[in-house]
């Protein structure tokens, strides 16, 4: 594994972290001898090719993730604005209904007051 890290000009700890966390192609050993993982030349070459391809595609993945994040944020903003607009419309309709009710009640009271005289 150290030889692969050296060939890629990256540190072994960074390579191990990348293998563990960053979603790069998995490096599967051909043989395990105790705690030692052994890799054949073909396996190493295939993994190097897959790793280089993964690294080349990284800017496109980041751009797609950024676009997806922006799309989600825009959708959330639009949903919140729609919710606020509906809430304001309902408040306005409620105020109009309350004003109409008060006007109807005032008219009824005026009619009732005429009848009492």
C-alpha positions as CSV (number, residue, x, y, z in Angstrom):
1,X,0.0,0.0,0.0
2,X,2.9,2.3,0.7
3,X,4.1,1.8,-2.8
4,X,0.8,2.8,-4.2
5,X,0.7,5.9,-2.1
6,X,4.2,6.8,-3.2
7,X,3.3,6.3,-6.9
8,X,0.3,8.7,-6.4
9,X,2.5,11.2,-4.5
10,X,0.2,11.1,-1.5
11,X,0.9,10.2,2.1
12,X,-0.1,6.8,3.4
13,X,-2.3,8.2,6.2
14,X,-4.2,10.4,3.6
15,X,-4.6,7.4,1.3
16,X,-5.9,5.2,4.2
17,X,-8.4,8.0,5.1
18,X,-9.5,8.4,1.5
19,X,-10.1,4.6,1.3
20,X,-12.1,4.7,4.5
21,X,-14.1,7.9,4.1
22,X,-14.1,9.6,0.8
23,X,-15.8,7.0,-1.4
24,X,-12.9,6.2,-3.6
25,X,-12.6,2.8,-5.2
26,X,-11.9,0.0,-2.6
27,X,-8.5,-1.7,-2.6
28,X,-9.2,-5.4,-2.0
29,X,-6.1,-7.4,-1.2
30,X,-5.4,-10.6,-3.2
31,X,-4.0,-12.4,-0.2
32,X,-4.1,-11.8,3.5
33,X,-1.3,-13.3,5.6
34,X,-2.1,-12.6,9.2
35,X,-2.2,-8.8,9.5
36,X,-0.5,-8.3,6.2
37,X,-2.4,-7.5,3.0
38,X,-0.7,-8.5,-0.2
39,X,-1.6,-7.0,-3.6
40,X,-0.7,-8.4,-7.0
41,X,0.6,-6.2,-9.8
42,X,-2.6,-6.5,-11.8
43,X,-4.7,-5.6,-8.8
44,X,-2.6,-2.6,-8.1
45,X,-2.7,-1.4,-11.7
46,X,-6.5,-1.8,-11.9
47,X,-6.9,0.0,-8.6
48,X,-4.5,2.8,-9.7
49,X,-6.5,3.2,-13.0
50,X,-9.8,3.3,-11.1
51,X,-8.4,5.7,-8.5
52,X,-7.1,8.1,-11.2
53,X,-10.4,8.0,-13.0
54,X,-12.2,8.7,-9.6
55,X,-9.9,11.7,-9.0
56,X,-10.5,13.0,-12.5
57,X,-14.3,12.8,-12.0
58,X,-14.1,14.5,-8.6
59,X,-14.7,18.1,-9.9
60,X,-17.8,17.0,-11.8
61,X,-19.1,15.2,-8.6
62,X,-18.4,18.4,-6.5
63,X,-20.2,20.6,-9.1
64,X,-23.1,18.2,-9.2
65,X,-23.3,18.2,-5.4
66,X,-23.1,22.0,-5.3
67,X,-25.9,22.3,-7.9
68,X,-28.0,19.8,-6.0
69,X,-27.4,21.7,-2.7
70,X,-28.4,25.0,-4.5
71,X,-31.5,23.4,-6.0
72,X,-32.5,22.1,-2.6
73,X,-31.9,25.5,-0.9
74,X,-33.9,27.2,-3.7
75,X,-36.8,24.7,-3.3
76,X,-36.8,25.3,0.4
77,X,-36.9,29.1,-0.1
78,X,-39.7,28.8,-2.6
79,X,-41.7,26.5,-0.3
80,X,-41.2,28.9,2.6
81,X,-42.3,31.9,0.5
82,X,-45.3,29.9,-0.7
83,X,-46.2,29.0,2.9
84,X,-45.8,32.7,4.0
85,X,-48.0,33.9,1.1
86,X,-50.7,31.4,1.9
87,X,-50.5,32.4,5.6
88,X,-50.8,36.1,4.7
89,X,-53.7,35.4,2.3
90,X,-55.5,33.5,5.1
91,X,-54.9,36.2,7.6
92,X,-56.3,38.8,5.1
93,X,-59.3,36.6,4.4
94,X,-59.9,36.2,8.1
95,X,-59.7,39.9,8.7
96,X,-62.1,40.6,5.8
97,X,-64.5,38.0,7.3
98,X,-64.2,39.5,10.7
99,X,-64.9,43.0,9.3
100,X,-67.9,41.6,7.4
101,X,-69.2,39.9,10.5
102,X,-68.9,43.1,12.5
103,X,-70.7,45.1,9.8
104,X,-73.5,42.5,9.7
105,X,-73.8,42.6,13.4
106,X,-73.8,46.4,13.4
107,X,-76.6,46.4,10.8
108,X,-78.6,43.8,12.8
109,X,-78.2,45.9,15.9
110,X,-79.3,49.0,14.1
111,X,-82.4,47.1,12.8
112,X,-83.1,45.8,16.2
113,X,-82.7,49.2,17.8
114,X,-85.3,50.6,15.3
115,X,-87.8,47.9,16.2
116,X,-87.4,48.6,20.0
117,X,-88.4,52.2,19.7
